[in-house]
């Protein structure tokens, strides 16, 4: 078991979210689901918590009720090697959600994600400071990040 696990608290969509995420990433699966019994604060059979794996990394999700919401300051960062990966994750994760600037989006559950090509870090750290500035300026004009446009900057 990994030492540190990201724990996401939903209103009542923990199982739906885990099932959705596991369809998007390879090497992903539901590991376990704990359910409420009779007389619990949520209907019997509703998931209390869900352990799941995305791309080999473990996560926990819980149904905590309406007092729990996600803050924009927290996001899951998806490192992409190709434009096809960027396009795929961007479209699937933003479905029913909200597309934001600079590779950020909120999924339909309110969880923030950053879908970022690994090339961006390399380009922003270019030894030519003018090139790095152009890359930054180009990125700031984008929603979904475009590797080719970043490299041309």
Backbone torsions as a table, in degrees:
resi	resn	phi	psi	omega
1	UNK	NA	135.9	179.2
2	UNK	-69.3	150.5	-175.7
3	UNK	-69.9	-40.9	-178.0
4	UNK	-118.0	127.1	-178.4
5	UNK	-124.7	131.6	174.8
6	UNK	-68.5	131.5	-176.5
7	UNK	-120.3	118.1	-177.4
8	UNK	-109.6	127.3	179.4
9	UNK	-109.1	116.9	-179.3
10	UNK	-102.4	167.1	172.5
11	UNK	-66.0	-69.7	179.1
12	UNK	-146.7	20.5	-175.9
13	UNK	-112.5	21.0	-175.5
14	UNK	-57.3	-48.1	-177.8
15	UNK	-69.1	-41.3	177.8
16	UNK	-60.7	-44.0	179.9
17	UNK	-64.1	-46.9	-180.0
18	UNK	-60.4	-42.6	177.9
19	UNK	-63.5	-40.8	178.4
20	UNK	-62.8	-50.2	-177.7
21	UNK	-62.2	-38.5	-177.6
22	UNK	-70.0	-15.9	175.2
23	UNK	-82.6	-15.0	-174.3
24	UNK	-92.9	-39.6	-174.4
25	UNK	-103.8	142.4	176.7
26	UNK	-72.0	167.2	-179.0
27	UNK	49.4	48.4	-177.1
28	UNK	-128.2	146.1	179.1
29	UNK	-166.9	160.4	171.8
30	UNK	-81.6	128.2	-179.1
31	UNK	-93.9	-39.3	177.8
32	UNK	-165.3	155.7	176.1
33	UNK	-134.7	127.0	172.6
34	UNK	-101.7	137.8	-174.5
35	UNK	-122.3	150.3	175.4
36	UNK	-70.7	145.6	172.9
37	UNK	-99.6	-170.2	178.4
38	UNK	-63.5	144.8	176.1
39	UNK	78.3	10.7	-179.6
40	UNK	-87.2	169.3	-179.1
41	UNK	-67.6	-13.8	175.7
42	UNK	-125.7	161.9	-178.0
43	UNK	-55.5	142.9	177.6
44	UNK	-54.5	136.1	-179.7
45	UNK	95.1	-16.2	177.0
46	UNK	-69.2	141.0	179.5
47	UNK	-64.9	133.6	168.5
48	UNK	-84.0	-52.6	-179.1
49	UNK	-144.6	155.7	179.8
50	UNK	-134.8	125.2	171.4
51	UNK	-97.2	128.9	-179.3
52	UNK	-146.0	166.3	-176.0
53	UNK	-126.5	133.0	174.5
54	UNK	-122.0	120.5	-179.9
55	UNK	49.6	40.7	176.6
56	UNK	84.2	-6.2	-179.4
57	UNK	-102.1	136.5	-175.7
58	UNK	-87.1	144.4	177.0
59	UNK	-135.2	159.3	172.5
60	UNK	-124.3	143.1	174.1
61	UNK	-132.4	145.2	-178.9
62	UNK	-136.4	148.1	170.1
63	UNK	-92.3	110.4	-175.9
64	UNK	-110.1	-4.7	-179.1
65	UNK	98.0	176.4	-171.5
66	UNK	-69.2	-11.3	-180.0
67	UNK	-77.1	-8.4	-179.6
68	UNK	-101.2	127.1	174.7
69	UNK	-136.0	164.9	-179.9
70	UNK	-96.6	139.5	177.2
71	UNK	-94.8	143.6	-179.6
72	UNK	-63.3	-25.0	-179.3
73	UNK	-68.5	-11.2	176.6
74	UNK	-108.3	132.7	176.8
75	UNK	-148.4	159.6	172.8
76	UNK	-101.5	129.2	-173.6
77	UNK	-100.8	121.5	179.9
78	UNK	-107.7	111.4	179.8
79	UNK	-85.5	122.1	-175.9
80	UNK	-116.3	137.5	179.3
81	UNK	-88.6	-28.2	-174.9
82	UNK	-129.3	164.0	175.6
83	UNK	-66.6	-33.6	176.7
84	UNK	-59.8	-41.0	176.8
85	UNK	-64.4	-46.0	178.4
86	UNK	-55.8	-51.3	-177.4
87	UNK	-59.8	-46.3	-178.0
88	UNK	-61.4	-54.6	-178.2
89	UNK	-65.4	-38.8	-179.7
90	UNK	-59.8	-49.7	-177.2
91	UNK	-67.9	-44.9	-177.1
92	UNK	-69.2	-44.7	-177.8
93	UNK	-71.4	-30.4	-177.8
94	UNK	-86.3	-8.6	-179.8
95	UNK	-56.5	118.4	-178.8
96	UNK	79.7	0.7	-178.6
97	UNK	-110.9	-142.3	-174.6
98	UNK	-137.8	122.0	178.3
99	UNK	-83.7	134.4	-178.8
100	UNK	-120.0	-172.9	-179.0
101	UNK	-79.5	157.3	168.5
102	UNK	58.3	35.8	177.7
103	UNK	84.8	5.4	179.0
104	UNK	-93.2	146.8	173.6
105	UNK	-152.5	160.7	170.3
106	UNK	-114.2	131.1	178.4
107	UNK	-78.8	178.9	-176.0
108	UNK	-66.0	-9.6	177.8
109	UNK	-100.0	-3.3	-179.8
110	UNK	92.6	2.9	179.0
111	UNK	-80.3	131.5	178.6
112	UNK	-85.9	139.7	179.0
113	UNK	-131.5	149.7	169.2
114	UNK	-117.0	120.7	178.9
115	UNK	-108.1	105.1	-166.6
116	UNK	-130.8	129.4	174.6
117	UNK	-72.5	140.6	179.5
118	UNK	-61.0	-24.5	178.8
119	UNK	-61.4	-27.2	-177.4
120	UNK	-59.9	-46.2	179.3
121	UNK	-58.7	-44.9	178.3
122	UNK	-61.3	-44.9	-177.7
123	UNK	-68.2	-38.0	179.3
124	UNK	-71.0	-20.0	179.5
125	UNK	-104.0	18.8	179.8
126	UNK	-57.1	144.2	-178.7
127	UNK	-67.4	-18.9	175.3
128	UNK	-89.3	106.4	-175.6
129	UNK	-61.8	-30.0	178.4
130	UNK	-67.4	-39.5	177.7
131	UNK	-64.3	-45.0	179.0
132	UNK	-60.1	-38.7	177.6
133	UNK	-64.5	-41.0	179.1
134	UNK	-65.0	-40.0	177.9
135	UNK	-62.8	-45.3	178.2
136	UNK	-60.1	-45.3	179.9
137	UNK	-61.9	-41.4	178.7
138	UNK	-64.7	-44.3	-179.2
139	UNK	-61.0	-41.4	-177.1
140	UNK	-64.7	-16.4	178.5
141	UNK	-93.4	-5.2	-174.2
142	UNK	-99.3	155.7	163.6
143	UNK	-97.9	-85.3	172.9
144	UNK	-69.4	133.6	-177.4
145	UNK	-76.3	139.9	-176.4
146	UNK	-117.9	108.3	-175.8
147	UNK	-58.9	-46.5	-177.7
148	UNK	-61.0	-44.6	179.0
149	UNK	-65.2	-36.7	177.6
150	UNK	-65.9	-43.5	179.6
151	UNK	-66.7	-33.8	179.3
152	UNK	-72.5	-23.6	178.2
153	UNK	-66.2	NA	NA
